[in-house]
Amino acid sequence: MVMLVNGEIKKGNQLVNEIFKNKKNSKDQNLIKPVIKFSKIEMWKMFLQTFREKYGYDFIRNEETLENIKILFFYFLQDEEFFKCENLRSDITKPSFKKGLLIIGGYGLGKTDYFSVFEQIFKYNLDLRFKCYAAKSLVLKYEHCASAAEKDYFFKDVSRPKMFIDDISSERFASNYGKVDVIKDVLSNRYDKKLLTYASCNYTNSDQCAKKTLEDIGLRYGPRIYDRFFEMFNIIEFKGSSLRL
């Protein structure tokens, strides 16, 4: 990925434009092939273009950002190199492609941005497609539920086969005829239904310790959810300095 040059990116841009142009212009949605297969190079080119279009600047490439992003590529492509990545915390839980992802790291490392880009480029891939939610926005969404039927619809909506929940453990309790720990309930529901979940959180301690962060999240959501985390997630630790500086 490091070796891609401007010419290759330009070709990647043309590839993405063709794919999405064909999808947009199709008059019969049933004629759209439901799965777009990606090669490693194609996905990288699409990622770079989509990142640029969404944020107005190029993906910042340095040793740390490339280490952080490549593990996501290997995971989504189910490349065995995933298991060799340095920031895969195999000392915390046994890695598996059958598990989701929990990304732990400092502020401003691209956790949210990267998944937002992947959400867009996987839109027409039934194997990879997922929906992004912010933990805080889910709390607000639940609070706007005015009836039992709306609450049922809320939990159906967050029972998608794959979803990403950004910034877990930062949200407050929902207030809707009592206090409700919405994200705890969502995570528990997804575990029970064996649904694939991606999530992100920031370090909870000044030592930037992933294990301590997991323990703190366990205190936040309770021991039952904490214990399930090890079955639900590959633990990935993003490294580096904030890209917002």
C-alpha atoms as a printed R data frame, in Angstrom:
    type eleno elety resid chain resno       x       y       z
1   ATOM     1    CA   MET     A     1   0.000   0.000   0.000
2   ATOM     2    CA   VAL     A     2   2.843   2.363   0.702
3   ATOM     3    CA   MET     A     3   4.077   2.050  -2.881
4   ATOM     4    CA   LEU     A     4   0.941   3.429  -4.522
5   ATOM     5    CA   VAL     A     5   1.673   6.540  -6.575
6   ATOM     6    CA   ASN     A     6  -0.502   9.254  -8.052
7   ATOM     7    CA   GLY     A     7  -1.018   7.385 -11.330
8   ATOM     8    CA   GLU     A     8  -2.348   4.357  -9.505
9   ATOM     9    CA   ILE     A     9  -4.646   6.479  -7.378
10  ATOM    10    CA   LYS     A    10  -6.007   8.121 -10.535
11  ATOM    11    CA   LYS     A    11  -6.792   4.704 -11.980
12  ATOM    12    CA   GLY     A    12  -8.447   3.791  -8.686
13  ATOM    13    CA   ASN     A    13 -10.575   6.941  -8.887
14  ATOM    14    CA   GLN     A    14 -11.787   5.926 -12.345
15  ATOM    15    CA   LEU     A    15 -12.625   2.454 -11.043
16  ATOM    16    CA   VAL     A    16 -14.701   3.833  -8.173
17  ATOM    17    CA   ASN     A    17 -16.474   6.353 -10.416
18  ATOM    18    CA   GLU     A    18 -17.460   3.611 -12.839
19  ATOM    19    CA   ILE     A    19 -18.755   1.344 -10.080
20  ATOM    20    CA   PHE     A    20 -20.875   3.992  -8.394
21  ATOM    21    CA   LYS     A    21 -21.987   5.551 -11.697
22  ATOM    22    CA   ASN     A    22 -23.348   2.201 -12.842
23  ATOM    23    CA   LYS     A    23 -25.125   1.685  -9.525
24  ATOM    24    CA   LYS     A    24 -26.655   5.170  -9.557
25  ATOM    25    CA   ASN     A    25 -27.820   5.085 -13.179
26  ATOM    26    CA   SER     A    26 -29.334   1.620 -13.096
27  ATOM    27    CA   LYS     A    27 -33.117   1.795 -13.663
28  ATOM    28    CA   ASP     A    28 -33.687  -1.698 -12.395
29  ATOM    29    CA   GLN     A    29 -32.166  -2.226  -8.968
30  ATOM    30    CA   ASN     A    30 -32.709  -5.975  -9.377
31  ATOM    31    CA   LEU     A    31 -30.094  -5.954 -12.134
32  ATOM    32    CA   ILE     A    32 -27.428  -4.646  -9.751
33  ATOM    33    CA   LYS     A    33 -25.045  -7.343  -8.692
34  ATOM    34    CA   PRO     A    34 -25.330  -7.501  -4.894
35  ATOM    35    CA   VAL     A    35 -21.643  -8.202  -4.254
36  ATOM    36    CA   ILE     A    36 -18.584  -6.314  -5.457
37  ATOM    37    CA   LYS     A    37 -15.452  -8.357  -4.952
38  ATOM    38    CA   PHE     A    38 -12.377  -6.366  -4.017
39  ATOM    39    CA   SER     A    39  -8.754  -7.089  -4.578
40  ATOM    40    CA   LYS     A    40  -6.336  -5.585  -2.089
41  ATOM    41    CA   ILE     A    41  -5.228  -2.913  -4.572
42  ATOM    42    CA   GLU     A    42  -8.778  -2.049  -5.641
43  ATOM    43    CA   MET     A    43  -9.921  -1.629  -2.057
44  ATOM    44    CA   TRP     A    44  -6.929   0.570  -1.277
45  ATOM    45    CA   LYS     A    45  -7.604   2.798  -4.285
46  ATOM    46    CA   MET     A    46 -11.279   3.092  -3.376
47  ATOM    47    CA   PHE     A    47 -10.383   3.866   0.218
48  ATOM    48    CA   LEU     A    48  -8.028   6.691  -0.804
49  ATOM    49    CA   GLN     A    49 -10.508   8.312  -3.153
50  ATOM    50    CA   THR     A    50 -13.472   8.018  -0.792
51  ATOM    51    CA   PHE     A    51 -11.410   9.378   2.096
52  ATOM    52    CA   ARG     A    52 -10.424  12.405  -0.020
53  ATOM    53    CA   GLU     A    53 -14.015  13.025  -1.115
54  ATOM    54    CA   LYS     A    54 -15.437  12.767   2.403
55  ATOM    55    CA   TYR     A    55 -12.892  14.862   4.270
56  ATOM    56    CA   GLY     A    56 -11.352  17.147   1.670
57  ATOM    57    CA   TYR     A    57  -7.771  16.064   2.255
58  ATOM    58    CA   ASP     A    58  -5.647  13.011   1.563
59  ATOM    59    CA   PHE     A    59  -5.214  10.131   3.951
60  ATOM    60    CA   ILE     A    60  -2.141  10.954   6.047
61  ATOM    61    CA   ARG     A    61   0.468   8.275   5.503
62  ATOM    62    CA   ASN     A    62   3.110   7.587   8.075
63  ATOM    63    CA   GLU     A    63   4.379   4.467   9.788
64  ATOM    64    CA   GLU     A    64   1.690   4.569  12.474
65  ATOM    65    CA   THR     A    65  -1.329   5.349  10.273
66  ATOM    66    CA   LEU     A    66  -0.348   2.617   7.824
67  ATOM    67    CA   GLU     A    67  -0.007   0.098  10.665
68  ATOM    68    CA   ASN     A    68  -3.428   1.134  11.944
69  ATOM    69    CA   ILE     A    69  -5.185   0.935   8.593
70  ATOM    70    CA   LYS     A    70  -3.579  -2.209   7.210
71  ATOM    71    CA   ILE     A    71  -4.971  -4.423   9.955
72  ATOM    72    CA   LEU     A    72  -8.488  -3.333   8.964
73  ATOM    73    CA   PHE     A    73  -7.756  -4.149   5.323
74  ATOM    74    CA   PHE     A    74  -6.423  -7.582   6.217
75  ATOM    75    CA   TYR     A    75  -9.456  -8.264   8.393
76  ATOM    76    CA   PHE     A    76 -12.068  -7.267   5.811
77  ATOM    77    CA   LEU     A    77 -10.217  -9.174   3.081
78  ATOM    78    CA   GLN     A    78  -9.772 -12.134   5.456
79  ATOM    79    CA   ASP     A    79  -6.071 -12.137   4.691
80  ATOM    80    CA   GLU     A    80  -3.997 -14.332   7.010
81  ATOM    81    CA   GLU     A    81  -1.595 -11.402   7.443
82  ATOM    82    CA   PHE     A    82  -4.205 -10.064   9.855
83  ATOM    83    CA   PHE     A    83  -2.970 -12.484  12.510
84  ATOM    84    CA   LYS     A    84   0.608 -11.172  12.199
85  ATOM    85    CA   CYS     A    85  -0.201  -7.492  12.791
86  ATOM    86    CA   GLU     A    86   1.563  -5.932  15.762
87  ATOM    87    CA   ASN     A    87  -1.482  -4.014  16.974
88  ATOM    88    CA   LEU     A    88  -3.675  -7.123  17.149
89  ATOM    89    CA   ARG     A    89  -3.892  -7.881  20.868
90  ATOM    90    CA   SER     A    90  -3.774 -11.671  20.692
91  ATOM    91    CA   ASP     A    91  -2.545 -11.626  24.290
92  ATOM    92    CA   ILE     A    92  -5.990 -10.408  25.346
93  ATOM    93    CA   THR     A    93  -8.250 -12.667  23.308
94  ATOM    94    CA   LYS     A    94  -7.830 -15.276  20.600
95  ATOM    95    CA   PRO     A    95  -8.139 -13.649  17.136
96  ATOM    96    CA   SER     A    96 -10.661 -14.961  14.631
97  ATOM    97    CA   PHE     A    97 -12.343 -13.748  11.446
98  ATOM    98    CA   LYS     A    98 -15.605 -14.918  13.027
99  ATOM    99    CA   LYS     A    99 -15.293 -12.176  15.640
100 ATOM   100    CA   GLY     A   100 -15.949  -8.478  15.228
101 ATOM   101    CA   LEU     A   101 -13.517  -5.680  16.001
102 ATOM   102    CA   LEU     A   102 -13.002  -3.469  19.025
103 ATOM   103    CA   ILE     A   103 -10.608  -0.612  18.225
104 ATOM   104    CA   ILE     A   104  -8.974   0.943  21.273
105 ATOM   105    CA   GLY     A   105  -6.770   4.012  21.002
106 ATOM   106    CA   GLY     A   106  -6.212   7.671  21.760
107 ATOM   107    CA   TYR     A   107  -8.161  10.617  20.424
108 ATOM   108    CA   GLY     A   108  -7.830  11.671  16.800
109 ATOM   109    CA   LEU     A   109  -6.304   8.493  15.363
110 ATOM   110    CA   GLY     A   110  -8.890   8.046  12.619
111 ATOM   111    CA   LYS     A   111 -11.056   5.334  14.172
112 ATOM   112    CA   THR     A   112 -14.312   7.036  13.226
113 ATOM   113    CA   ASP     A   113 -13.116   8.329   9.852
114 ATOM   114    CA   TYR     A   114 -11.801   4.978   8.655
115 ATOM   115    CA   PHE     A   115 -15.005   3.123   9.428
116 ATOM   116    CA   SER     A   116 -17.086   5.843   7.816
117 ATOM   117    CA   VAL     A   117 -15.069   5.353   4.619
118 ATOM   118    CA   PHE     A   118 -15.419   1.573   4.769
119 ATOM   119    CA   GLU     A   119 -19.169   1.945   5.307
120 ATOM   120    CA   GLN     A   120 -19.399   3.824   2.013
121 ATOM   121    CA   ILE     A   121 -17.180   1.619  -0.129
122 ATOM   122    CA   PHE     A   122 -18.850  -1.567   1.160
123 ATOM   123    CA   LYS     A   123 -22.329  -0.233   0.413
124 ATOM   124    CA   TYR     A   124 -22.971  -2.690  -2.426
125 ATOM   125    CA   ASN     A   125 -21.126  -5.645  -0.949
126 ATOM   126    CA   LEU     A   126 -23.514  -7.912   0.943
127 ATOM   127    CA   ASP     A   127 -20.626  -9.749   2.582
128 ATOM   128    CA   LEU     A   128 -19.002  -6.619   3.996
129 ATOM   129    CA   ARG     A   129 -21.767  -4.018   4.255
130 ATOM   130    CA   PHE     A   130 -22.379  -2.477   7.661
131 ATOM   131    CA   LYS     A   131 -23.996   0.604   9.164
132 ATOM   132    CA   CYS     A   132 -22.216   3.151  11.392
133 ATOM   133    CA   TYR     A   133 -23.759   4.573  14.541
134 ATOM   134    CA   ALA     A   134 -22.324   6.833  17.225
135 ATOM   135    CA   ALA     A   135 -23.023   5.546  20.725
136 ATOM   136    CA   LYS     A   136 -24.276   8.978  21.806
137 ATOM   137    CA   SER     A   137 -26.627   9.255  18.817
138 ATOM   138    CA   LEU     A   138 -28.145   5.864  19.646
139 ATOM   139    CA   VAL     A   139 -28.966   7.158  23.119
140 ATOM   140    CA   LEU     A   140 -30.728  10.188  21.611
141 ATOM   141    CA   LYS     A   141 -32.532   7.994  19.102
142 ATOM   142    CA   TYR     A   142 -33.838   5.758  21.888
143 ATOM   143    CA   GLU     A   143 -34.960   8.771  23.919
144 ATOM   144    CA   HIS     A   144 -37.118   9.879  20.978
145 ATOM   145    CA   CYS     A   145 -39.034   6.603  21.043
146 ATOM   146    CA   ALA     A   146 -42.520   7.557  22.201
147 ATOM   147    CA   SER     A   147 -44.108   4.112  22.340
148 ATOM   148    CA   ALA     A   148 -43.336   0.459  22.881
149 ATOM   149    CA   ALA     A   149 -43.665  -0.110  19.127
150 ATOM   150    CA   GLU     A   150 -41.029   2.541  18.408
151 ATOM   151    CA   LYS     A   151 -38.697   0.971  20.940
152 ATOM   152    CA   ASP     A   152 -39.206  -2.404  19.278
153 ATOM   153    CA   TYR     A   153 -38.351  -0.819  15.930
154 ATOM   154    CA   PHE     A   154 -35.231   0.755  17.472
155 ATOM   155    CA   PHE     A   155 -33.906  -2.636  18.567
156 ATOM   156    CA   LYS     A   156 -34.788  -4.187  15.203
157 ATOM   157    CA   ASP     A   157 -32.812  -1.433  13.499
158 ATOM   158    CA   VAL     A   158 -29.745  -2.131  15.631
159 ATOM   159    CA   SER     A   159 -30.040  -5.867  14.999
160 ATOM   160    CA   ARG     A   160 -28.424  -5.604  11.570
161 ATOM   161    CA   PRO     A   161 -26.075  -8.440  10.584
162 ATOM   162    CA   LYS     A   162 -23.119  -6.044  10.905
163 ATOM   163    CA   MET     A   163 -22.824  -2.645  12.514
164 ATOM   164    CA   PHE     A   164 -20.215  -0.263  13.888
165 ATOM   165    CA   ILE     A   165 -20.768   1.576  17.179
166 ATOM   166    CA   ASP     A   166 -18.428   4.496  17.603
167 ATOM   167    CA   ASP     A   167 -17.074   5.702  20.945
168 ATOM   168    CA   ILE     A   168 -18.676   3.170  23.264
169 ATOM   169    CA   SER     A   169 -18.619   3.853  27.017
170 ATOM   170    CA   SER     A   170 -18.622   7.628  26.418
171 ATOM   171    CA   GLU     A   171 -22.414   7.852  26.247
172 ATOM   172    CA   ARG     A   172 -24.762   8.680  29.097
173 ATOM   173    CA   PHE     A   173 -27.738   6.639  30.207
174 ATOM   174    CA   ALA     A   174 -30.878   7.239  28.182
175 ATOM   175    CA   SER     A   175 -33.833   8.850  29.909
176 ATOM   176    CA   ASN     A   176 -37.109   7.423  28.656
177 ATOM   177    CA   TYR     A   177 -39.565   6.597  31.449
178 ATOM   178    CA   GLY     A   178 -36.588   5.611  33.559
179 ATOM   179    CA   LYS     A   179 -32.871   5.241  32.989
180 ATOM   180    CA   VAL     A   180 -31.768   2.813  30.306
181 ATOM   181    CA   ASP     A   181 -28.218   1.750  29.485
182 ATOM   182    CA   VAL     A   182 -28.893   1.618  25.748
183 ATOM   183    CA   ILE     A   183 -25.489   0.515  24.444
184 ATOM   184    CA   LYS     A   184 -25.258  -2.208  27.064
185 ATOM   185    CA   ASP     A   185 -28.628  -3.522  25.887
186 ATOM   186    CA   VAL     A   186 -27.635  -3.246  22.222
187 ATOM   187    CA   LEU     A   187 -24.385  -5.141  22.803
188 ATOM   188    CA   SER     A   188 -26.150  -7.826  24.835
189 ATOM   189    CA   ASN     A   189 -28.819  -8.218  22.168
190 ATOM   190    CA   ARG     A   190 -26.231  -8.521  19.406
191 ATOM   191    CA   TYR     A   191 -24.277 -11.117  21.378
192 ATOM   192    CA   ASP     A   192 -27.408 -13.212  21.952
193 ATOM   193    CA   LYS     A   193 -28.255 -13.089  18.234
194 ATOM   194    CA   LYS     A   194 -24.652 -13.834  17.206
195 ATOM   195    CA   LEU     A   195 -24.423 -10.663  15.106
196 ATOM   196    CA   LEU     A   196 -21.076  -9.239  14.034
197 ATOM   197    CA   THR     A   197 -20.215  -5.998  15.794
198 ATOM   198    CA   TYR     A   198 -17.487  -3.434  15.243
199 ATOM   199    CA   ALA     A   199 -16.866  -0.812  17.906
200 ATOM   200    CA   SER     A   200 -14.368   1.815  18.944
201 ATOM   201    CA   CYS     A   201 -13.432   3.451  22.202
202 ATOM   202    CA   ASN     A   202 -10.793   5.784  23.542
203 ATOM   203    CA   TYR     A   203  -8.359   4.885  26.276
204 ATOM   204    CA   THR     A   204  -9.913   5.393  29.704
205 ATOM   205    CA   ASN     A   205  -6.593   5.899  31.500
206 ATOM   206    CA   SER     A   206  -3.552   8.148  31.228
207 ATOM   207    CA   ASP     A   207  -1.283   5.101  30.883
208 ATOM   208    CA   GLN     A   208  -2.987   4.289  27.564
209 ATOM   209    CA   CYS     A   209  -3.377   0.681  28.573
210 ATOM   210    CA   ALA     A   210  -5.780  -1.423  26.488
211 ATOM   211    CA   LYS     A   211  -6.311  -4.007  29.225
212 ATOM   212    CA   LYS     A   212  -7.172  -1.340  31.790
213 ATOM   213    CA   THR     A   213  -9.532   0.276  29.285
214 ATOM   214    CA   LEU     A   214 -11.360  -3.039  28.869
215 ATOM   215    CA   GLU     A   215 -11.612  -3.384  32.634
216 ATOM   216    CA   ASP     A   216 -13.059   0.129  32.886
217 ATOM   217    CA   ILE     A   217 -15.591  -0.667  30.168
218 ATOM   218    CA   GLY     A   218 -16.456  -3.777  32.159
219 ATOM   219    CA   LEU     A   219 -17.206  -1.589  35.153
220 ATOM   220    CA   ARG     A   220 -19.335   0.644  32.932
221 ATOM   221    CA   TYR     A   221 -21.435  -2.132  31.381
222 ATOM   222    CA   GLY     A   222 -21.106  -4.835  33.996
223 ATOM   223    CA   PRO     A   223 -19.244  -8.166  34.238
224 ATOM   224    CA   ARG     A   224 -21.659 -10.015  31.939
225 ATOM   225    CA   ILE     A   225 -20.904  -7.731  28.974
226 ATOM   226    CA   TYR     A   226 -17.206  -7.578  29.872
227 ATOM   227    CA   ASP     A   227 -16.966 -11.369  29.726
228 ATOM   228    CA   ARG     A   228 -18.748 -11.441  26.351
229 ATOM   229    CA   PHE     A   229 -16.331  -8.925  24.833
230 ATOM   230    CA   PHE     A   230 -13.702 -11.632  24.520
231 ATOM   231    CA   GLU     A   231 -16.071 -13.769  22.438
232 ATOM   232    CA   MET     A   232 -17.388 -10.865  20.377
233 ATOM   233    CA   PHE     A   233 -14.256  -8.956  19.457
234 ATOM   234    CA   ASN     A   234 -10.769  -9.053  18.109
235 ATOM   235    CA   ILE     A   235  -9.025  -6.399  20.189
236 ATOM   236    CA   ILE     A   236  -7.028  -3.937  18.088
237 ATOM   237    CA   GLU     A   237  -4.952  -1.130  19.516
238 ATOM   238    CA   PHE     A   238  -4.401   1.957  17.374
239 ATOM   239    CA   LYS     A   239  -1.116   3.741  18.008
240 ATOM   240    CA   GLY     A   240   0.218   7.200  17.187
241 ATOM   241    CA   SER     A   241  -0.363  10.873  17.791
242 ATOM   242    CA   SER     A   242  -3.609  12.706  17.122
243 ATOM   243    CA   LEU     A   243  -4.074  13.595  13.458
244 ATOM   244    CA   ARG     A   244  -6.106  16.628  14.460
245 ATOM   245    CA   LEU     A   245  -3.080  18.546  15.708
